[in-house]
Amino acid sequence: MKAFFLALLKSRAGLFGFLLVSLFVLAAILAPYLGLPVPTRSNLLARMVAPTWTGLFSPGAHPLGTDELGRDILSRIVHGSRITLAIAAAAVVLGGIVGTLLGIVAGYYRGIVDRVLMRIVDIQLALPLMLLALLVVAALGPSTRNLVIVLALTSWLRYARIIRGQVLALREREFILSAHAIGAGTWRIMLKHLLPNVMTPALVIATLELARIIIMDAALSFLGLGVQPPNPSWGRMLADGRVYISTAWWIVTFPGIAILLTVLSVNLLGDWLRDHFDPKLRTMR
Amino acid sequence: MTRYLVGKLAESLLALWGVITIVFFVSRVLGDPAVLLLPVGAGQQDLDALRASLGLDRPILEQYLISVLAMVRGDFGISFQHQRPAMDVVLERMPVTATLAGTALVFGTLIGAVAGAIAALKRGTISEFIVMVAALLGQATPVFWLGIMLILVFSVDLGWFPTGGSGTIAHLVLPGLTLSVFVSASIARLLRSSLLDIMREDYVRTARAKGLLPRTVFFWHIARNALIPVITMIGIIAGELLGGSVVIETVFAWPGVGRIIMQAIQAQDFPVIQAGVALVAAIFIVVNLLVDLLYGVLDPRIRRR
């Protein structure tokens, strides 16, 4: 762990990503205690107030302005990050677990299991992710749980393909053969011997997937299929603010910058993790 | 090579069948189109009659078999909304989507390839830094937000281009630019890391050591091999763009394939959903078959398999 942080300190981009991600996660967790205005409370007397930076700490200040209902944009962005990050993290964990386990099973059993699984991957690859997500959300209804399921569904196959390839190579190594020889069961080999050896690539993929999923979640909300109002979500803020683009540029600008910075920092961290642990993954995505 | 191709073709058909099956069953969960098609207050008798005429009263497996057999013949049914063959409704939108996809691919690939090559060849210079920062920003920017920002600056403030719609070159500029940024950022980063990997290979050192011109080494030994992952990426992006980028088409009111499918999902117009998704998947599969063929050109080892 210490060596990990020492290496991180040496990479400016990696460190920048790590600090920014930590800051966003902290802000999301602490959102209710930051003294921000209530994100869902509208104030029709303060509609579409432009960002003002004077008197920043006075109670009525709106550093990023207010939206068409007079709600504070900064507060909505910070509170929106709670939901966005929670959904994205849950989807990454779900997709990562399913994809990694299926990848191990396919690579270890080979044969018919492997072939069936890889055909399923092929079928899903031919379906554009966005269309698949649209169809499934439309069919299941846009709830938080369904969003997590849909986003995980678009994600599992990236783990499955790469982990399978790694397991195909690992299963011929001596330590697996000797585990076989002393009579270890299939499950024991897969969970105790193979799983720890594919955790690193899985973690690297997970970080890069997190960035992709945050954008996809925002895109779904933008199309009206994400978290439902009055809960703030970044994509929804963009969609609602688009109507007022000619009079109030800030409504539509700041949520986008929030998405950009979050994705950028996660990507920086992910790129560094990949180069640090597993440079070979670079051209494999 | 022939066996390789036949195998690939069989895989493709299997994938297409899988896509159609998934879409058939998922879209049946969407809801009952008969309820949507009839005016509010229509009686149960009208509902039953409409369901019967649409074939929706038969067992689901029978409906599935009938639609798959019809699809094999190229018949995707009549659109509930438009009262015309569903495939025609989707195909009409294809030229508009293809124009946008083609523009973004050509410009995005050119810019991305040049930027990626500069970043790899000028390692450690300010040029590499600029390219990499731009590519990182480009990849982290949500395309739909970039589109809105471009509208804000170039349509609302400067009034140079229309905010949406299609038909003229002026309409094409902003959506084309938006998608090009996304394409070129991905390609620049991938090409750079792919070039750097290949430049470290022993055979490149050998080629240099035996005194070949740097230009020869670059084009014959490095670029050919470094292009393989890039072409895979271009294939995937081309497949996605030709399927119509739903969000970009929404932002720019671009009447393409993505939007017609999105509208069909909202209206529960099953035939159009199926025709649209089948078409999009078929395009994706064909593009990737072409990419597989290109591998053979770039890497003779694959040709002999």
Interface residues (C-beta under 8 A of the other chain):
Chain A: R119 I120 D122 I123 L125 A126 L127 P128 M130 L131 L134 L135 V136 A138 A139 L140 A211 I215 A218 A219 F222 L223 L238 R242 I245 S246 W249 V252 T253 P255 G256 I259 L260 L261 V263 L264 N267 L268 R282 T283
Chain B: E11 L14 A15 L16 G18 V19 I22 V23 V26 S27 V29 L30 L136 L137 Q139 A140 T141 P142 F144 W145 L146 I148 M149 I151 L152 V156 L190 S193 S194 D197 P229 G239 E240 G243 S245 V246 V247 T250 V251 G258 I261 M262 I265 Q266 I273 V277 V280 A281 F284 I285
